[in-house]
Amino acid sequence: MKKLVIAFLGIFLLLNVACSRDDNDTVSIVGTWNISSVKMKGTLSYNGQSAAINEETPADACSQKSSMVFNADGTGSVTSFANNNGTCEQLLSETFTYKFDGNTKVLTITQAGTTESVTLSFSGSNKFSYGETLNNVNFGDYYPQYDGFYYTGTISTVFVKK
């Protein structure tokens, strides 16, 4: 179940991110990027009990189907999948427009009238990550079977270029 929760958080972060700078080399975001792993450092609480989490978990085969596609014309799409009780289910498939500054690594995405900017952290030209700090997020808001599971801490999603 812990891996399902971790996979969910990676999917959740696809559109809700805040992150830090890595280096100053110019990079390109154009292409298809798939989830590789999810890093969590924080606390998971359920029914009055808490457990510390500090781990990086490789994405399972289902989550690896999740992708972000950045086209050269400034358009893109996101498709996310998650394992739900043994069944790989598509959670969403949406389009967006974007701007990316290869020097500062700031990615600005506009989707359904909402614009967000984040800074990506690159490892070479074929791997990037982004993360955010979550405070008391109830997984039940997204998956009813996990109602009452709360997470506080940081989570980073790592993507690799296909």
C-alpha positions as CSV (number, residue, x, y, z in Angstrom):
1,M,0.0,0.0,0.0
2,K,2.9,2.4,0.7
3,K,4.0,2.1,-2.9
4,L,0.5,3.0,-4.1
5,V,0.6,6.1,-1.9
6,I,4.0,7.0,-3.3
7,A,2.9,6.4,-6.9
8,F,-0.2,8.6,-6.3
9,L,1.9,11.5,-4.9
10,G,4.1,11.4,-8.0
11,I,1.0,11.7,-10.2
12,F,-0.5,14.4,-8.0
13,L,2.6,16.5,-8.5
14,L,2.5,16.6,-12.2
15,L,0.6,19.8,-12.2
16,N,1.2,21.1,-8.7
17,V,4.8,21.8,-8.2
18,A,7.4,24.1,-6.7
19,C,11.1,23.4,-6.9
20,S,14.7,24.6,-6.8
21,R,17.5,25.5,-9.2
22,D,20.2,23.1,-10.2
23,D,22.8,24.7,-12.5
24,N,23.2,27.3,-15.2
25,D,23.6,25.1,-18.3
26,T,21.1,25.7,-21.1
27,V,18.7,22.7,-21.5
28,S,15.7,21.9,-23.7
29,I,12.4,20.5,-22.4
30,V,11.1,19.5,-25.8
31,G,10.2,15.8,-26.0
32,T,8.4,13.1,-24.0
33,W,9.2,12.6,-20.4
34,N,8.1,9.7,-18.2
35,I,8.1,9.3,-14.4
36,S,11.2,7.4,-13.2
37,S,10.9,7.6,-9.4
38,V,9.4,9.5,-6.5
39,K,11.4,10.8,-3.5
40,M,9.6,11.4,-0.2
41,K,10.9,12.8,3.1
42,G,8.3,13.5,5.7
43,T,5.6,12.0,7.9
44,L,2.7,9.7,7.0
45,S,-0.1,9.7,9.5
46,Y,-3.2,7.5,9.9
47,N,-5.6,7.0,12.8
48,G,-3.4,8.9,15.3
49,Q,-0.2,7.0,14.4
50,S,2.7,8.5,12.4
51,A,5.7,7.1,10.5
52,A,8.7,8.9,9.2
53,I,9.4,8.4,5.5
54,N,12.7,9.1,3.8
55,E,13.0,7.1,0.6
56,E,13.2,7.1,-3.2
57,T,10.9,4.6,-4.9
58,P,11.1,3.6,-8.5
59,A,7.9,4.1,-10.4
60,D,6.0,0.9,-11.1
61,A,5.2,-0.2,-14.6
62,C,1.8,1.5,-14.5
63,S,3.1,4.8,-13.2
64,Q,5.9,4.8,-15.9
65,K,3.1,5.1,-18.5
66,S,2.5,8.6,-17.1
67,S,4.1,11.3,-19.3
68,M,4.5,14.9,-20.0
69,V,5.0,15.9,-23.7
70,F,6.5,19.3,-24.6
71,N,6.2,20.2,-28.2
72,A,8.5,22.7,-29.9
73,D,5.5,25.0,-30.6
74,G,4.8,25.7,-26.9
75,T,2.0,23.2,-26.5
76,G,2.0,20.0,-24.5
77,S,0.1,17.3,-22.8
78,V,0.1,15.4,-19.6
79,T,-1.2,11.8,-19.1
80,S,-1.1,10.1,-15.8
81,F,-1.7,6.5,-14.7
82,A,-1.9,4.9,-11.3
83,N,-2.3,1.4,-10.0
84,N,-5.7,1.1,-8.3
85,N,-6.2,-2.2,-6.5
86,G,-4.1,-4.1,-9.2
87,T,-5.6,-2.3,-12.2
88,C,-3.6,0.3,-14.1
89,E,-6.0,3.2,-14.6
90,Q,-5.6,6.4,-16.5
91,L,-6.3,9.3,-14.1
92,L,-6.1,12.2,-16.6
93,S,-5.2,13.3,-20.1
94,E,-5.0,17.1,-20.6
95,T,-3.4,19.6,-22.8
96,F,-1.6,22.9,-21.9
97,T,0.6,25.6,-23.2
98,Y,4.0,26.4,-21.8
99,K,7.1,28.5,-21.9
100,F,10.5,27.3,-20.8
101,D,13.7,29.2,-20.2
102,G,16.6,26.9,-20.8
103,N,19.0,29.2,-18.9
104,T,17.0,29.7,-15.7
105,K,15.1,26.3,-16.0
106,V,11.8,28.1,-15.2
107,L,8.8,26.2,-16.7
108,T,5.5,28.2,-16.9
109,I,2.5,26.1,-17.7
110,T,-1.0,27.5,-18.5
111,Q,-3.9,25.0,-18.3
112,A,-7.6,25.7,-18.1
113,G,-6.9,29.4,-17.4
114,T,-4.5,28.8,-14.5
115,T,-0.8,29.6,-14.9
116,E,2.0,28.2,-12.7
117,S,5.7,28.6,-12.8
118,V,8.3,26.2,-11.4
119,T,12.0,25.8,-11.5
120,L,13.2,22.4,-12.7
121,S,16.4,20.6,-11.5
122,F,18.2,18.9,-14.3
123,S,20.7,16.0,-14.2
124,G,22.2,16.2,-17.7
125,S,19.8,16.7,-20.6
126,N,17.7,13.6,-20.1
127,K,16.6,13.8,-16.5
128,F,14.8,16.4,-14.4
129,S,13.0,16.6,-11.1
130,Y,10.7,18.9,-9.3
131,G,9.3,18.9,-5.9
132,E,7.1,20.6,-3.3
133,T,6.4,20.7,0.3
134,L,3.0,19.3,1.3
135,N,1.3,20.1,4.6
136,N,-1.3,17.6,5.9
137,V,-2.6,16.4,2.6
138,N,-5.4,13.8,2.9
139,F,-5.0,11.1,0.3
140,G,-8.8,10.4,0.6
141,D,-9.4,13.7,-1.2
142,Y,-8.1,11.9,-4.3
143,Y,-8.6,8.2,-3.6
144,P,-11.6,7.4,-1.2
145,Q,-10.0,4.2,-0.1
146,Y,-7.1,6.2,1.5
147,D,-9.3,8.6,3.5
148,G,-7.6,9.5,6.7
149,F,-4.0,9.0,5.4
150,Y,-2.2,12.3,5.8
151,Y,1.2,13.3,4.5
152,T,3.4,16.3,5.5
153,G,6.8,16.7,4.0
154,T,8.6,17.1,0.7
155,I,8.1,15.0,-2.4
156,S,10.0,15.1,-5.6
157,T,9.1,13.4,-8.9
158,V,12.0,12.4,-11.2
159,F,11.4,12.3,-15.0
160,V,13.5,10.8,-17.7
161,K,13.4,11.6,-21.4
162,K,11.9,8.9,-23.6
